[in-house]
């Protein structure tokens, strides 16, 4: 159960940071699942830029908040059709708060897919 303070904090992050960044990077929210989002972008580069900018901004926003009160977002990037549910679920399970390692994996996967398509 989420408390009112956490819900207010989450809503502020969405309204002030997440939704504007999604729009800035030409994305759109396709589905919400309580505290989760499925966001579609025109390309992988825009999705990665959006994810990086959100995570950097969250680091700044959380600087003055005690560690036990911070909200940490997990993000995964999938290149391909959204009907590939198994890949999306695997990415969600693999992602953890602390985005640097996961982002490196996502970028590597994206680059591999781009090389395969171009080659």
C-alpha positions, 0 to 999 in steps of 0.5 A, a space after each residue: 500500500 502506498 502512503 499519501 506522501 509517496 503518492 504525492 511525490 510520485 505524481 509530482 515526478 510525473 507531472 514535473 519531469 517524466 511527462 514533459 521529458 516524454 513529450 520533449 523526446 517525441 514519445 507518448 504514453 501507450 499504457 499505464 499500470 498503476 505506477 508503471 508506464 509503457 511509452 512509445 517513441 519514434 526511435 531507440 535514440 529518442 527513448 535512450 535520451 529520454 531515459 538518461 535525462 529522466 534518471 539524471 534529473 531524478 538524481 538531482 531531485 533526490 539529492 536532498 531527500 533521505 535515501 529511505 524516502 527516495 523513489 527510484 525508477 527502473 527503466 528498460 528499452 526494447 527495440 522492436 514490436 511491442 507484441 514481443 511480450 517475453 522480451 519486454 517482461 525479461 527486460 523489466 525483470 532484469 532492470 533494477 534501480 540504479 540505471 547505469 548498468 542496465 542502460 549500458 546493456 540497453 545501448 549495447 542491444 540497441 547498437 547490435 540491432 542497428 548493425 544487424 539491420 544496416 548490415 
